[in-house]
């Protein structure tokens, strides 16, 4: 049973929201983790082989994220690192390898189509009072709750969803964790060019984000299960910790936007602090369209999140902590799903938009 931990949830959420605010105020960038992963790990050819400098900060972000996860898991909590899966508890349905693969595919596809996840829409979008993000959050949260209900082992049809679960925790390895950390950090070491100040902002944000995830408990599937499984309310086992995480995260994000001219009544900041004169906050999304693409993407993301309890941040965290199912299952599937979602967007919605403009 997951225990309600409001203090650690609130502190961790504040760190998550603070990391988004830090990246925005220093660099002018949006901390949407699905986009960061897709444009670094899922875009190696352009971002590394062609040395496209616009992606450097993303590699710095995931590199510092991986290093911080290793520090948290192996130094602060060695028993978790060497005593089994550090991201899963034994009292909740454990996603099987198939569950990790399907969940990763759907989350990757959905976040690409819907342009955001729990951080992009949930923390950053709600932090600037975006109606579009609000619709997305309501859609993927509601879908996740419904999905969790349908695949619960407590249902009478649970045998039909048995392949999505297993009885034993996923294996983890400190060697695998070290290898993932090295892979995430290597591009930053090889490509030392680019904007040094922007790389510093990304490094600070990535480390703070990893710390926030670990402290808040969002990396524990039991926390997500305890929130998404509404049937636990009647059993007295419902865990509202994620409400504390999201609430404090949004408040921290709101505070950062209030400092920017045009977003807060007292906002005076015209450019990112780490950027030269003449720079703007052009990375802040201005699209307010609520359409079927947004709904479809949020729905697919919600199904994937409900299947496993894993969204992009905890997924990358589990991989960096050496969890094998995340390393060879969830993360690769997420990147494949994101790539497929990108093609769906270009072949369906963007073509439809171009035809409409011609008419």
Secondary structure, DSSP 8 states (H G I E B T S, - for coil): -----HHHHHHHHHHHHHHHHHHHHHH-----HHHHHHTTTT-HIIIIIS--GGGHHHHHHHHHHHHHHHHIIIII-HHHHHSS-TT--TTS-EE-HHHHHHHHHHHHHHHHHHT--IIIIIIIIHHTT-HHHHHHHHHHHHHHHHHHHHH-TTSTTGGGGGGGEESS---B-HHHHHHHHHHHHHHHHH---S-HHHHHHHHHHHHHHHHHHHHHTTT-HHHHHHHH-GGGTTTT---THHHHHHHHHHHHHHHHHTTBBTTBTT--B-S-TTS-TT---TTS-------HHHHHHHHHHHHHHHHHS--HHHHHHHHHTTBHHIIIIIHHHHHHHHHHHHHHIIIIIHHHHHHHHH-
